[in-house]
Amino acid sequence: MHLLLIPILACTSAFAGELIDEDFSGPGLPQGWTTGGRANSWSVVDGALQGVCAKEDDHGPAVFAPLEGRDLSLSYKVKLDDQGNCLMLIDGESAFGGSAHLLRVSIYGNTLTIAQDRGTPQSHIEQGKLRAALAKEGKTVPPPMAEQLADPKFYRTERLASAPLQAKPGEWIKIDVTLKGNDVTVTANDSQKLTAKGTVLDAAKSRLVFLVGQAKTVWIDDVRVGTL
């Protein structure tokens, strides 16, 4: 399979306006996919994309695939180690200027969560610098204060919905996501459905991201994205 940024033929799959259709059957990362974080953290193993995060890496490595659209239909399979931690993000035009993370779908342990990011990209960068500086001193960033959260420019991740995930470690989990305007529906294994409504998601999208949690291993397969 190949990464398609602009479909030029009529799509015969259930994903209208297909943007990505990847089963990782090749020997390496698909064309157009890039990585961030520690080198050699991502590889194709036994027909699936494998991501590994070191114990000392407090910001797990990411893999990126470009896309173009607004309302999207997304499907992928994920397999977790016994600790279970994987984050899928969709980036795009921020309501606060520039490009930023918009939507997050996470599996943490046995919990499935939908979240959104709000605030300016500059605030996100500043918080990252603060986190890195404090980490060198063995400290962590304190919880945001009320006046910070009252500032719409202050970057934050807001949980929109969550539920226990009915899945076992080491088993493939099929995740389907429908994102239309500010409405999000996430379905796990064709049976467990979670819905949410955001406030900043109705924007042009530009990138698909997968992130591995600290000291975790994750496998990704059968990634499909199409426009609605």
Buried (B, 14 or more C-beta within 10 A) or exposed (E): BEBBEEBEEEBEEEBEBBBBBBBBEEEEBBEBBEBBBBEEBBBBEEEBBBBBBBEEBEBBBBBBBBBBBBBBBBBBBBBBBEEBBBBBBBBBBBBBEEBBBBBBBBBBEBEBBBBBBBBBBEBBEEBEEEBEEEEEEEEEEEEBEEEBEEBEEBBBBBEBBBBEBEBEEEEBBBBBBBBBEBBBBBBBBEEBEBEBEBEBBBBEBBBBBBBBBBBBBBBBBBBBBBBB
